[in-house]
Amino acid sequence: MESTFAQVKDRLHNRRFAVANNSQGLSGTGTVFHYQVDGVAITSTYQGGRIRTGHQVGRVTGPDTIELLYHCITNDGETLAGWSRGRVGVDDAGRTTLHFVWGWLSGAQGGGESNYVEIEAADALVDQARVGQGFSSEHLGKA
């Protein structure tokens, strides 16, 4: 079964992602997600923008699909938790993309859809060092 999910591991493991579109959600400009994959298990940490710190845990569910549970604490001290189901893809530039349908379980109501694009690790570290400043368009490209 693990070999069936190798594409997800190859596309996610030890890679970082930034928000390309999340008009209904909390993560946004400056939020960086860092994923780890071990077999079918997925974990990640995220921070930046309105998020002080957050974590995700989930699993690979198909050759290009994942499901995650997430929780975070905001810069305002709110705690929130939710669920998401996602698809792993590749854009025209060869970067890994993530598309999620998600919803809140605690701390907020509603849900939506969001998109993320892979970024270089060096870009993520530089931008996270700039407190209160988000990603510029050159880091995200035309995602």
N, C-alpha and C positions, 0 to 999 in steps of 0.2 A: 504494500500500500504506500509506503514512503516514497518509492520511486515514482509513483503516479503524481506525487505532490512536489517533486524536485524543482519544477519550474517556479513555484511560489518561493521556495527557499532561495533559489538562485536570484530571484528578483527582490527579495525583502531582507535577507539576512545581513545584518550589520550595515544597513543603508539608512539614509536620512531623507525625510520628506517634508515639504512645505505645502501650505495651503494654496491651492490654485483657485478654488471657489468653495465658499461655505457661508453663503449669505444668511442662512437660518441658524447657524451654530455659534459656539463660543470660541473655538480655535479660529485664528485668523492671521493677519500679517504679523510675522515674527514668531509664530508657533512652529517649532521643529519637533518632528517625531523621529525616534531612533528605534528601529526594529531589530529583534533577534528571533531566529527560528531554530528550533531543536526538534527534528522529526516533524510531527504534526502540530506541535505546540508553538505558539507565537506569543512573545512578550514585547512590550515597548515602553519607553519613557517619553514624555513630551513636556515642553515648557516654552514660555515666550508669549509675547502679546499679553492677553488678559489672563493667561494660565500661569500660576506660580509653579506648580508641578502636577504631573498626571501620569497614570500608568494604564496599560492595556494588557489584557490576557485573553487568549483565544486559541483558535485552532484552524488548520487548513481543512476545508470541506470539499475541495475538488481541485482539478488541475489549475484553475485560475480563480478560485473563490475562497474566501475566509470569513470567519465570524469572530467578533470581538466583544468583550465587555470592557468598559473604561470607567475610570473615576479620576477626579481632579479636585484641586483646591485653587480657587481664583486669587488674583491679587487683592480682591476685596474680602477674602476670608470665607467665601461660600464653598461648600462641598457639593459636588454634583456627580451623578453616575448615569450610565446609559449602555445601550447595546448598538451594534452595527453589523451589517452584512455587506461584504465588499467583493469587488472584482479587481484583479491585478491585470494590468495591461501595459502596453508600450506605446509611446507617442512617436511622431514622425522623426524626432531627433534621437530616438533610441533610449530615452529615459523611461524608467518604470513609472507608471501611473497607478493611482488607486481611486476607485469610485465606490462610495458608500451610500447606503440607505441606512438611516440611524434614527434612534429615538431615546428620549430620556426615561430613566427608571426612578430617579430620585433627585430632588433639588430644583427641578424645572419640569415643564410640560411640553409636549409636542415632539417634533422631529423634523427630518428633512433629508436632503441629499448633499453630499460634499465630494470634492475632488482634490487630489493631492498629487504632487509631482516630485520626483527624486531630485535631490540637490547634492552637490559635492560636500564632503565632510568639512573641508576648509571654509566654504561659504557659511555653513551652519555655525561653526565656532566663531567666526568673525561677527556674524550678525547677532548671535546670542550675547556677545560681549557688549553690544550697543544697547544698553537698557533703554526700553521705551521706543526704540526705532525698529521698524520692520524690514522685510526684505524689499530690495529694489527690483524693478522689472528686469534688470540684467541677470539677477540670480534665478528668476523664475522663467525667463524666456517668454515665449508667447503661448503659455499653457492655457 
